[in-house]
Structure formats: structure tokens, C-alpha cells
Amino acid sequence: MPKWQDDLQFYAMHFMPYVHLPPDHKKYDSLWVDFSNKFYDPEKGHALYQRYLAELVLADKLGFDAICVNEHHNTAYSMMPSCSLIAAALIPQTSQAKICCFGTPINLEYPNRLAEEYAMLDVMSGGRLEIAFPLGTGMEYWANPINPATARARFRESIDIIIKAWTEDGPTTYQGEFYSYRYLNVWPKPMQKPHPKIAIVGTGSPETIALAAERGWGYASVFVPRAQQVKTFRAMREMSAKHGHEMTPDKALVNTIVYVAETDEQAEREAKDHIRYFFEDALRTTPRFLAPPGYLSPEQLRIRASAANAAHGAFDWHELTQNWRVAVGTPERVANSIAQWCEEADSSRVIMNPHLGDMPHWKVVKNLTLFAEEVVPRLRRKRPAAAERQPALAGGR
């Protein structure tokens, strides 16, 4: 049995989008930053919150190992401007699944306050919290008064403060370039010792990979093709070893887009338009918002610009199902695809997105249920033989 299968766990992640867009929404270049909130209807938003929370509670009841929430700002892409609030709403409605805040961009908060919020959630949940620190998309820096050129330095300093607050008895002090604390003395402290499990979220920037490796934490690679994810995890292993850490399979978090149905054809028919909506509409933004001046190094800016169409607008079903972690089909096909991905990335943590774009509730329930009852047992029972594996295609046949 490969190492990744020893502790294989499944995370259900939700973006909680606002899907009641105006009929002419495609005339807007971006649904981020400057897409007017006049299009938001609180009554419809209320109904969506009730529905989305119920879907995540269902994931707990179906036996998913974890539930993931994150946050974004000034966008219909997500109605979670504070993932801590969503996590707090989920804690009393769930009993088994870990609650994962993947997560608040630290640069948008005072780090001592975020340390307190996450510690509070860990205690409230009985030690079920996992966290991931994202630098935040470029769009967040248009929506908040933070200089993107200082983002990475501020990110590192904020992490230092949070870890100090959790691992040292207070009051202590901290004097940095961006923050100064005469009394760093957070109440409460987390239940898990020395602190909840931590990962870094990113798209493969060398600076971000280096930080995760230096700390010995996990890394969640998002919105990049499979080959780039494998390359990222390989770099993580090499860098982690140099810092005296082992990059174990639980530290490689693989983000997937999955839809399960009775046949491959039915799965594609039921899911394709919603996945198209996700890429063409929910993620639609402009290069200006995506990469504000100073947010990326010149080298990374060139790399991101070349890959921008795949993740932020253009939709090519064949390319998506061949080169990204997208599995749409029968339980057997989806299980084989995920097994292949886990093996090539040496990953034992699969983040599944059961809801994409404007997918209706009944399809999300079906997807969650079939995945939990038909896909997970296949993956935990045995590793598919190489000859049995099929590519994650539906439309790429």
C-alpha cells in the first residue's frame, strides 16, 4: 500500500457564491472588486446561506473528514468575507468533521486578532480546527487598503506574531516592521498543542513554497494545472528536507473539481454548464485586478499571465479535463482519477469541491452522497492497478 493511502482523507470545500446575477452580467469585465453591490439581494442571499450551510452539514453527516471554508472580498464569487463566521456557524451543527479555515488573508487582519479568532474556533470545536494561510488574491488588495508591494513581508511577520501568541505564555512583546505589540497576550489560546495544523495556500510562487517548507507545514496548490502542482510538491519536498522537515503525504493538499453520476455521459451533462459558469463567470476578472503592481515578482507575473486564461475566463473542456484535476463521471472513473492524482502528487489529502458555479441544490446533494458512498470506499479499499486507471475525462474521450 502506498504511503498516501495510509491516511487518506477527504475535505469538502464550498465557495458560497452569489448566483443571482443580472441577465446582462457578461458585459462586465470583472465580477470582482468593482462589480456593484447594488446587484446583491439580501433576501436571496439569506436563502443561499441556509442552503450552503446545509450542504456542508450534510458533508459531515456523510462522513467527510473535513469541511473547508475560505474568504474573498468585493465579489459575487463568494459570500464569505469572513470565513471565521462561517466556521462558527458550522461548529454547533457538526460533530465529526474538522473545520478548516483556508482561510483569512492575514494581511487583511491584525494578526493578534486573527490568532484570537482561530484559537476561539479551536476551543469551540473541541480541537477540530485546521487552518491555511493565504496571501490573498491580487483582487483583495484592491478591496483593502494594503500595499501589495509589502504583502509578502507583512505575511511573514504576521505569521511570526500568530505562532508566538499561540506557543508562548503571555504577556510577551513583539516589535516588527509592520506591527508592534507591547502586550501580546491572546485569550483564549488554542486547544490543540502547540497549535492547530497549518498549511500555506498558493499557486506555486517560489517565495510561498519556501515559506511552507521552512516552517514544515503543508501546502495547498490551487488553480494551477496538474503538472504545475506536481512540480510544486516536488519543490516542497526538496526544500523541506533542507530545513530538516519531512514532506509527508498529509502536507500535500490536492484541490479537485469532481462530479459523480450514474454514467460518464450523465455526469458531463449534469455538471459541464455549472463548471463552465465557474470558470467563465465566477472567476471572471481583469489582469489589472488579478495582479496589482508589486503583488508579483516580474518572473511570476510573466508566468501567471501565460496561464491566466485557463483559470480566469477562457473555457476549454478538453484541456480542463485532461490537464487539471477535474473528474466528471462514474464512481469508478472518479475514484481511479483521484487515485492517480494522489499517487503522482504523493498526497493523502483530497479537497473536493462538490458545488461549482450555479449548481442547484439537488445536484450538490447527489454529488456529495455518491462521492461519500461510492467513491470513498473504492479509494480506501484498494489502490487501482495501473492498467485499470482511466484519465479524468468526460468530453476528452
C-alpha positions in Angstrom: 0.0 0.0 0.0 1.5 3.4 -0.9 2.1 5.9 1.8 -0.6 8.3 0.6 -3.3 5.7 1.2 -2.3 5.1 4.9 -4.2 8.2 6.0 -6.4 9.2 3.1 -8.8 12.0 4.0 -11.4 13.9 2.1 -12.3 17.5 2.5 -15.5 19.2 1.2 -15.0 22.8 0.2 -17.6 25.4 -0.6 -17.2 28.9 -2.2 -20.7 30.0 -1.3 -21.2 32.2 -4.5 -24.0 34.7 -5.1 -25.5 33.3 -8.2 -28.5 35.6 -8.9 -26.6 37.8 -11.3 -28.3 40.3 -13.7 -29.1 39.0 -17.2 -26.5 41.3 -18.7 -23.7 40.4 -16.3 -21.4 39.2 -19.1 -21.0 42.8 -20.2 -18.9 43.4 -17.1 -15.2 42.6 -17.4 -14.9 41.6 -13.8 -17.2 40.1 -11.1 -14.6 41.1 -8.6 -13.6 44.5 -7.0 -15.8 46.9 -8.9 -18.9 44.7 -9.7 -21.5 46.8 -7.9 -23.2 45.5 -4.7 -26.5 47.0 -6.0 -26.9 43.6 -7.7 -27.0 41.9 -4.3 -30.4 40.9 -2.9 -30.2 40.2 0.9 -33.3 38.0 0.8 -31.9 35.8 -1.9 -28.5 35.9 -0.1 -30.2 34.6 3.1 -31.8 31.7 1.3 -28.4 30.8 -0.2 -26.7 30.9 3.2 -29.2 28.5 4.6 -28.8 26.2 1.6 -25.0 26.3 1.5 -24.6 25.7 5.3 -27.0 22.7 5.0 -24.8 21.3 2.2 -21.7 21.5 4.4 -23.6 20.0 7.4 -24.5 17.1 5.0 -20.9 16.5 4.3 -20.3 16.0 8.0 -23.2 13.5 8.2 -21.9 11.6 5.2 -18.5 11.1 6.9 -16.3 13.6 5.2 -13.1 14.1 7.2 -13.2 17.9 7.0 -15.2 20.9 5.8 -13.3 23.8 4.2 -14.3 27.4 4.0 -12.4 30.4 2.8 -12.9 34.1 2.2 -12.9 36.7 -0.5 -13.9 40.4 -0.8 -15.9 42.6 -3.1 -17.1 39.7 -5.3 -20.1 37.6 -6.2 -17.7 34.7 -6.3 -18.0 34.2 -2.6 -20.4 35.3 0.1 -17.8 34.6 2.8 -16.0 37.9 3.6 -15.2 36.3 6.9 -14.5 32.5 6.9 -14.3 32.6 10.8 -18.0 33.5 11.0 -19.0 30.7 8.6 -16.8 28.3 10.7 -18.5 29.4 13.9 -21.9 28.8 12.3 -20.9 25.2 11.3 -19.3 24.1 14.6 -22.6 23.5 16.6 -24.2 21.9 13.5 -21.4 19.3 13.0 -19.8 16.7 15.2 -17.0 14.8 13.4 -15.5 16.7 10.5 -12.6 19.0 11.1 -13.4 22.7 10.4 -10.9 24.1 8.1 -10.4 27.9 7.6 -8.5 28.0 4.4 -8.6 30.9 5.2 -8.3 34.6 6.1 -5.5 36.5 4.3 -3.5 37.6 7.3 -2.6 40.9 5.6 -6.3 42.0 5.9 -6.4 41.5 9.7 -4.5 42.4 12.7 -2.5 39.2 13.4 -3.2 39.1 17.1 -7.0 39.4 16.4 -6.8 36.5 13.9 -4.8 34.4 16.5 -7.6 35.0 19.0 -10.4 34.2 16.5 -8.8 30.9 15.3 -8.0 29.9 18.9 -11.6 30.6 19.9 -12.8 28.4 17.0 -10.4 25.6 18.0 -11.7 25.6 21.6 -15.4 25.9 20.5 -14.9 22.9 18.2 -13.1 20.8 20.7 -9.9 20.9 18.8 -11.3 20.3 15.3 -9.8 23.4 13.6 -7.3 23.3 10.8 -6.1 26.4 9.1 -4.3 27.6 6.0 -2.8 31.0 5.5 -3.3 32.5 2.0 -1.5 35.6 0.8 -4.8 36.5 -0.8 -5.6 37.0 -4.5 -4.5 40.2 -6.2 -8.1 41.3 -6.1 -8.1 41.5 -2.3 -5.5 44.3 -2.4 -7.8 46.5 -4.5 -10.6 45.9 -2.0 -8.5 46.6 1.1 -6.0 49.5 1.9 -2.9 47.3 1.9 0.2 48.0 -0.3 0.7 44.8 -2.4 4.4 45.5 -2.6 4.7 44.8 1.1 2.4 41.8 1.1 5.0 39.0 1.5 7.0 40.8 4.2 3.8 41.6 6.1 2.6 38.0 5.6 5.8 36.6 7.2 5.7 39.0 10.1 2.0 38.2 10.7 2.7 34.5 10.8 5.5 35.1 13.3 3.2 37.0 15.6 0.4 34.4 15.5 2.8 31.5 16.2 4.4 33.5 19.1 1.0 34.2 20.5 0.0 30.6 20.4 3.2 29.0 21.7 4.5 31.4 24.3 2.7 32.2 27.6 1.9 35.9 27.7 2.2 38.7 28.0 5.1 38.9 25.6 6.1 41.7 23.3 6.7 42.0 19.6 8.5 44.8 17.7 8.4 44.4 13.9 8.4 46.5 10.7 4.6 46.5 10.4 3.3 45.6 13.9 4.3 46.4 17.4 2.7 44.8 20.5 3.6 45.9 24.0 1.3 43.2 25.4 0.8 40.1 23.1 -1.4 38.1 25.4 -4.2 36.4 23.3 -7.2 34.9 25.1 -8.2 32.2 24.5 -5.2 30.0 23.5 -5.9 27.1 21.1 -6.9 23.7 22.4 -4.5 21.8 20.1 -0.9 22.0 21.2 1.3 23.7 20.1 -1.4 24.9 17.7 -3.9 23.7 15.0 -2.5 22.1 11.9 -1.3 24.7 9.4 -0.8 24.9 5.7 0.0 27.6 3.2 -2.3 28.2 0.2 -0.8 29.4 -3.0 -0.4 29.0 -6.8 3.2 27.9 -6.8 5.2 31.1 -6.2 8.7 30.1 -5.1 8.6 32.5 -2.2 5.4 30.9 -0.8 6.7 27.4 -1.3 9.9 28.3 0.5 7.9 29.7 3.5 5.8 26.5 3.9 9.0 24.3 3.6 10.9 26.5 6.1 8.0 26.1 8.6 7.5 22.4 7.9 3.8 23.0 7.1 1.6 21.7 4.4 0.9 23.3 1.1 -2.4 23.6 -0.8 -1.8 24.2 -4.5 -4.8 25.9 -6.1 -5.9 27.0 -9.6 -2.9 25.6 -11.5 -2.7 22.6 -13.9 -1.8 19.1 -12.6 1.8 19.3 -13.9 2.4 22.5 -12.1 1.0 21.0 -8.8 3.3 18.0 -9.1 6.2 20.3 -9.7 5.3 22.4 -6.7 5.1 19.4 -4.4 8.4 18.2 -5.7 10.0 21.5 -4.9 8.3 21.4 -1.4 9.9 18.1 -0.7 13.3 19.2 -1.7 13.1 22.5 0.3 11.5 20.8 3.3 14.4 18.4 3.6 16.9 21.2 3.5 15.2 22.7 6.6 15.1 19.3 8.4 11.4 18.6 7.7 9.7 15.7 6.0 7.1 16.5 3.4 4.6 13.7 4.3 1.6 13.0 2.1 -0.8 14.8 4.6 1.1 18.0 3.8 0.3 17.9 0.1 -3.3 19.1 -0.3 -4.8 18.4 -3.7 -7.7 20.6 -4.8 -10.1 18.8 -7.2 -13.3 19.5 -9.1 -15.5 16.4 -9.0 -18.9 15.4 -10.1 -20.3 11.9 -9.8 -23.2 10.4 -11.6 -24.5 7.0 -12.9 -22.8 7.2 -16.3 -20.0 9.3 -17.7 -22.4 10.9 -20.2 -24.9 11.8 -17.5 -22.2 13.3 -15.3 -20.9 15.5 -18.1 -24.5 16.5 -19.0 -25.3 17.5 -15.4 -22.1 19.2 -14.5 -20.5 20.8 -17.5 -22.5 24.0 -17.7 -22.0 24.7 -14.0 -18.3 24.2 -14.3 -18.3 26.5 -17.3 -20.2 29.1 -15.2 -17.5 28.8 -12.5 -14.6 29.5 -14.9 -16.3 31.9 -17.3 -18.3 33.9 -14.8 -17.5 33.4 -11.2 -13.7 33.7 -11.8 -14.0 36.4 -14.4 -11.7 39.4 -13.7 -9.2 41.5 -15.4 -5.4 41.3 -15.5 -5.2 44.7 -13.7 -7.2 43.4 -10.7 -5.5 39.9 -10.8 -2.0 41.3 -10.5 -1.8 44.8 -8.9 1.6 46.5 -9.1 4.1 45.0 -6.7 2.0 41.9 -5.9 4.1 39.6 -8.1 7.8 39.5 -9.0 8.4 40.2 -12.7 9.2 36.5 -13.3 6.0 35.3 -11.7 4.0 38.0 -13.5 5.1 36.6 -16.8 4.2 33.0 -15.7 0.8 34.0 -14.4 0.0 36.0 -17.5 0.6 33.0 -19.7 -1.7 30.8 -17.6 -4.4 33.4 -16.8 -6.9 32.2 -19.5 -7.1 28.7 -18.1 -8.2 29.8 -14.6 -9.8 33.2 -15.2 -12.2 33.2 -18.1 -11.5 31.0 -21.1 -13.2 27.6 -21.0 -11.8 24.6 -22.9 -13.5 21.4 -21.6 -11.0 19.1 -23.3 -8.0 21.0 -21.9 -9.6 21.3 -18.5 -10.4 17.6 -18.1 -7.0 16.5 -19.4 -4.6 18.8 -17.6 -6.4 20.0 -14.5 -7.7 18.0 -11.5 -11.3 17.7 -12.9 -13.0 14.3 -12.7 -16.5 14.1 -14.1 -18.0 10.6 -14.5 -19.0 7.3 -12.7 -17.8 6.5 -9.2 -15.2 4.1 -10.7 -13.8 6.7 -13.1 -13.7 9.4 -10.4 -12.0 7.0 -7.9 -9.4 6.0 -10.5 -8.7 9.6 -11.4 -8.2 10.6 -7.7 -6.0 7.6 -7.0 -3.8 8.6 -10.0 -3.6 12.2 -8.7 -2.8 11.2 -5.2 0.0 8.9 -6.4 1.6 11.4 -8.8 1.4 14.1 -6.1 2.1 11.8 -3.2 -0.9 13.3 -1.4 -3.3 11.9 1.2 -5.5 15.0 1.4 -8.1 15.4 -1.3 -10.1 18.7 -1.3 -13.3 18.1 -3.2 -15.5 21.0 -4.5 -19.0 19.4 -4.5 -20.6 22.7 -5.6 -19.4 24.7 -8.6 -20.8 27.8 -10.1 -24.6 27.9 -10.2 -25.1 24.2 -9.5 -28.6 23.6 -7.9 -29.0 22.0 -4.5 -30.2 18.6 -5.7 -27.1 18.1 -7.8 -24.8 19.1 -4.9 -26.6 16.6 -2.6 -26.3 13.9 -5.3 -22.6 14.7 -5.8 -21.8 14.6 -2.1 -23.7 11.4 -1.5 -22.4 9.4 -4.4 -18.9 10.6 -3.6 -19.1 9.6 0.0 -20.9 6.3 -0.6 -19.4 5.1 -3.9 -16.1 6.9 -4.4 -14.5 7.0 -1.0 -14.9 3.2 -0.3 -13.2 2.4 -3.6 -10.3 4.6 -2.7 -9.9 3.3 0.8 -10.3 -0.3 -0.2 -7.5 -0.6 -2.6 -5.2 1.2 -5.0 -6.4 0.8 -8.6 -3.9 -1.1 -10.7 -2.2 0.9 -13.4 -4.0 -1.0 -16.2 -7.4 -0.1 -14.6 -6.8 3.6 -14.4 -8.6 5.9 -16.8 -7.9 9.6 -17.4 -10.2 12.1 -15.7 -12.1 12.8 -18.8 -15.7 13.5 -19.9 -15.6 15.2 -23.2 -11.9 14.4 -23.6 -12.6 10.9 -24.9 
